[in-house]
């Protein structure tokens, strides 16, 4: 029954009440949509504009902002030797991004463009030790993997072992503090490949620059302007979606992560839609003496947080010999106390006459359950399935605890690993959050009608 009758909706009191309700709902929607928009914008940002935490990426509409993003992709810090007229407080790129008027002014006065590629040819004549390279993990991981092929070969060549190609860093080498060896030689080769790629593409400037910027300031400035004029939009789009490329390689090409997630979600849905309805049907249909105590016991399991039950759960799984198996991931979430409680309440509200008519017609208990009860409870089953999907898909703590072997890790576990590996590049982490949230958002959009029916129908019984 509705809160306001159709005949009352035209009154002033009803209209004010409905306006307040819709205003609260709109505010609630904004509090959900705004953070998601900020996350999407952050996922396409860089070390230049990540700290803005804005729901839109200014570079889409501002050529000056695209120019600064372009410079931030080449220089680790603001190149004051190239732009001596820049404000004194422009030290880190975050400070540059805050000065919108200064960015627009520098872009207007950036100067002329080079007419040829003489600067690129002059870089090609420099020794590797005279070059400085601004890089990130998106570049290094692909280079090392292409050079060595396997981690075993990489660890055999370098003195420090690595668990993943994404863990490789040339931090010491880029600062000139590394000792001679195979890794330093690879660093010089890595720098040289940047210059070769730039020359092959016809770019005036790559991310490899001479260490003495002041000596080449005028030529560098003209070359930067020329490259931005020719490939500004291309470089911006590649940079905006490069985070997603890195996350896609990290999450979906890591062994069996994608396959493990699909199997886990499928098994969890199958188990949840089998055990919970059967348990709820038995408690509702057969009126056992201890039904209330069983329901109280099921609800009591929800009184303890997951951190409290994790240790005894892990010990039980270990004693059963189920560590590093799909059973360890699926079995703890097969039965849901709240799911059984909600289903039982819905089963109790179904008309008893239906069961009496089925008994008169000679229908067995399985027929009554499958042909009468389940079809009438589709909305509640959809809500139950959606909850099981979200729990199985997004739960990483339990999966990380009972499956130490990477061969059984799911996308959620790898997402946690990515957030730790790229903590110094939060824009890549945001891209990962956007990607892993898409299946959940799609599930809600596809099941929204069933969810609404599951909320509204019980209130109408």
N, C-alpha and C positions, 0 to 999 in steps of 0.2 A: 504494500500500500504506500502511495506516495506521501511525502510530508505535506505537500500542498495539493488540494483537490483542483481538478481542471477548472471548476467554476470559481475558484478563489484567485486564480493567477492574474486576473485583470485588476485586482485591488491594489491600492498604493502600498499597503503593508507587504503584500506578497512580492510585488516588484522590487521593493527595497531589499527584502530578504534574498531574493534571487540574485540581485546585483551584488550583494555582499558575498554570496556563495561563489559566484563566478569570478569576482575579484580575488578572493582567496585562492581559488584554483589557478587563476592566471599567474598570481604571485608564486605559487608553488611550482608551476611549470617553468617560470623564469629562473628560479633558484636551481633548477636542474639543467636547463638549457644553457645558461650563461657559463657555468664551469666547464661544460662540455665544449662550448665554443672556444673558451680560453685554451683548453687542452689541444684542440685541433690546430689553432693558430700557433701554439707553442711547438707542436710536432713538425711544423714547416719552418720554424725559426732557426737561428744559428747563434754562434757566440756573440753576434752583434745585437740582436733584438730579442733574445729570449727573456731577459729580465723585465721586459715591459708588462708581461702578463695581461695582454690585451686580447679581447675576443675576436679581433680581426688582425690580419697581417698588413701593416701599412705599406709594405713594399709592393703590393699588388697595384696600388694607385699612385705611388710616389716614385718617380725616377731617381730622385736624390737618395731615397732609402735603398733602392736597388743598387745604386752605385756604392754605397757604404757596405752593403752586404757583399758585394763583389770584392771590395778591398779587404774585408774581414776574412774572406776565403783565401786570400793570398798572403796577408801579413798577420802574424800572431798578435802583435800589438799595433797601435796606430802608427803609421810610418811618418813621424814628424820630419825626418830628413827629406822626404819627398814633398810634404806639404808644410813648410815652415810657418805659413801664415795661419795655421789652425790655432784655436784657443789653447791656452796653456794647460787647462784642466783636462784636456783630452789625453788621458793616459791609457786607460782600459777602454775596450770597445763598448762596455756598458755605459760609461760616461758619455761617449760619443752619441749613443742612441738616445740619451736623455735630452740632448741639445738639438731640438728640431730646427730652430732658426739657424743655428750654426751649420747644420748639415745642408740645409737648403742654400745657404750663402756659399759654402765651399763648392757645392755642385755647380752653381752658376758661374763661379770663377775658376773652374777646374783647368782651363786653358785649352790649347789646341791638341789635335791628334797627330800621330805620326803618319807620314805618307808612305812608308815602306817598312820592311821587317828587318832593318839594319840592326836594331837593338837585339832582336832574337839571335841574329847571327853573331853578335858580339858575345852574348851569353854562351853560345855554343863553343867559343874559343877559350872560355875560362876553365881553370882547373876545378875539379870537384870540390877541393878544399876551400875554394874561394866563393862557393855558393852556399846560401842558406835556404832551407826548405820548410815551409809551413805545411803540416800534414795532419791527418787524423786517422782514426782506426779504420774508416771506410776504405782508405787508400792502402794502408799497410797490410791489412788482412789479405786483400786480394793479391797484392804483390808477393807476399811470402808464400801463400798457397800455390800460386802459379810457379814460383821458383823451386819449391821443395816437394810439392805434391802431397806429402804425408807428414804428420807430426813427428813420426819416428826419425825421418831424415832431417827435419829441422832441429830436433833435440840433439841429434848426433853431431850436427855441424856447429851449433852454438853452445856456449858453456852453461847457460841457464835453461833448464827444461820448461816447456810451456804445455798447458793442458788444452789450449785452443789457439787457433790462428788469431782470434780476436783479442787474445791477451798480449800479443806482441806489441812492443812499444820501442820507438827510437828516441826516447827522451834524452838520455845521456849523449847519444851520438849527435843529435841536433844541436846540443849546447857545446860540442867540442870537448867533452869530458870522458870520452870512451877510450879504452885501451885498444891497441891494434889487434885485429883478429877477423874472423869470418863475418861477425855481425857488423863491424865497422865497414868492411868491404861491401856488404849488402846495403848499408846505408848510403854509401856513395853511388852504388848502382841504382838505388831507389831514386835518388835525386836526379840522376842523369836521365832516367826513363821519363820523368816529368817533362823535362826539356824536349826530349824527342817527341813525346806525344803532342806537346804544344806546337812544335814545328810541323808535324804531320797534319794537324788540324788547321794550320795557318794562323794560330793565335799569336799575338805579339808578346804576351806575357803569360807564363805559367806560374805555378806556385813556387818555382825555383827562382830565387833572386840573388844578385851579388851581395856579399856580406857588407860591403861598403856602399850603402845606398846613396850617401851624399855625393859620391863621385860620379854617380850616374843619374842624379835626381831629375834633370830635365828630360833625358831620354826615357826614363822609367815613367814619368808623368805622361808624356805623349803616348807611350805605348799602352799604358793603362786606359787612357781615354779612347784610343783606337779600338782596343779590344772590347770595351764596354759598348761603344757605338755599334760595332758589328755583331756582337754576341751577347748583349746585355740581357735580353729576355731569355735566351737559351741558357745562359749561366744561372740566371735566377731560378728558372724552372727546374733545372738539374739539381740546384742546391736545395730547393724547397722539397723535392721528393726524394732526395738522396737519403734522408733519414729513414724513409719507408723501405728503400732498397736494402739498406743495412739491416734493418729489423727483420725484413722478409728473409734475407739470407741467414740471419742468426736463428730465427725461430723455426722456419719451415724447412730448412735444409740440414737440421741437426739430427741425423740418424732417423729414428722412428718417432719423433715428437708428435708430428701430425697424426700418424697412424695410431699411436698410443692414446691420444686424446679422443679420437673417433671411437675407438674400441671401448674406452672407459665410459664415455657418455652413453653409448649404445647399451652396454651392460647395465649401467646404473638405471637407465630408463626402463629397461626390461624388468630388472629386479624390483624397482619401486612400483611399477604398474602391476606387478604380480603379487607381491607380498602384502603391501598396504591394503589394497581392496579386499583380498582374502581375509586378512586379520580383522578388518573393520566389519566385513559381512558376517563373519562368525560371531563377533561380539554383539552385533545388532540383531541377528536372526535367531540365535539359539539361547538367549537369556540365561546364561550360566550364572551360578550363585556368586562367583567371585568377579563378575564383570566390572563392578565399580573399582575394586582393588587393582585389577589389571590396568584399567584406564589411568588410575592414579599413578601406578608404577611407570607407565609409558610417559606420562607428562612429567614425572620426576626426573627423567633422563635429561630434560631440557633445562633443569635448574642448575646444572654444572656447566661451566664454560669449557670450550674445546681444549684449552690449555691444561685443565685439570684431568680430563679423561684421556689425554694423549699418551701419558706414561703407561697407565694400565692397559690401554688399547695396544700400544706398541709391544708390551711384554706378552700379551695374549697372542698377537700375530706372530711374534718370535717363537713362542712355545709351540705353536701349531706348524711351524716351518713354512710360513707363507710370505716371508720377507722377499722383496724383489719379484713379486708376482702381481698379476691383475686382481687376484682374489683379495690381496691386502688392500687394494684401492677400492674395491667394490663392496665387500662384505660389511664394513662398518656403516655404510650408508644405505643398506638394503631396506631396513625398517625405520620409519620416522614416527616418533610418538605423536607429534602434532598432526602429521598427515593421517594417521589412523584415527585420531580423535575427531578430526573434521569429517572424514569419510563416514565414520560411525554415526555422527550427528545427522548427516545428510541421509544415510540409509534409514535411520529411525523415522525420518519425516516422510518417507515414501508410503503411499496408501497400503494398508494391510490387505485390502480387498484384491489387489493384484496377485499377491502370493496365494490367497485362498482360491482364486479362480485358476491359477496355474496348478495348484494341487488337485483340484477337481478334474482338470484336463489330463492329469497323470504325468505332469512334467517333473523330472528329477531335479535334485538340488543344483547340480551343475548347469542344467538348462535354465533354471530360474535365475541363477547368478549371471550367466552369460547373455541370455536373451531378454531379460527383463530389467535386472538391477543395473548392470553396466551401461546399457544404452541411455538410461534415464539420469545417469550421473556423469555424463561426458564433460560438462563444464568443470566439475570438481576434479575429475581425473586430469584434465588439461592443466589446471593450476598445480596439481600435485606433480605432474610430469615436468612442468616448467621449473618448479623449485628444485627437483632432482637434477635437472640439466644444469642449472646455475651452480648448485653445490658441486657437482662432479667436474664441471668445466673450470670453475674459478678457484677451487680449493688446491693450494699448493703446499701448505704446511704439512698436512698429513702425507701427501704424496712424497714430499722431500724426506720425511721421517722414515717411512717404511720401505722406500725404494732408493737405496743409496747408489744403485747401478744406474748410470746415465741411459742405458738402453730402455729403461722403463719410465723415464721422465716424460711428463706431459708438457704442453705448451705453457701452462701456468708456472711450472717449475723453471722452465727455460726463461720465462719472462722475469722471474725473480733474479735469475742469474744475470740476465741482461741489465737489470736495474743496478746490480752491483758492479758489473764490468764497466758500464758506461755512466757511472755516477758523475763523472767529470763532464759528461755531455748530456745534460738533462733533456735537451731537445730530442735526442734519439730515444730516450726512455719514454717521453711523451708520445712519440710515434708508435712505440710498442704498445702503450696503453690504448691508443686509438684502434690499432689493428686487432688486439685481443678482445676489445669490447664490441666489435662489430657483430660477431655471432650472437652475443647476448641481446644486443639491440634488435637484430633481425628476428630472434625468437620472440621477443616481446611484441614486435609489430605484427608478426604472423599469428600470434596467439591472443591478441588484444581482445578480440570479440569473445573468445572462450573465457578469458579472464573476467571480463565484465559480466558475462552470464554467470560465472561461478560466484561473483560477488552479489549480484542482484537476486538470483533465484533463491538462495537460502533465506533472504529477507522477505520473500513473498510467500514462503511456505506457511 
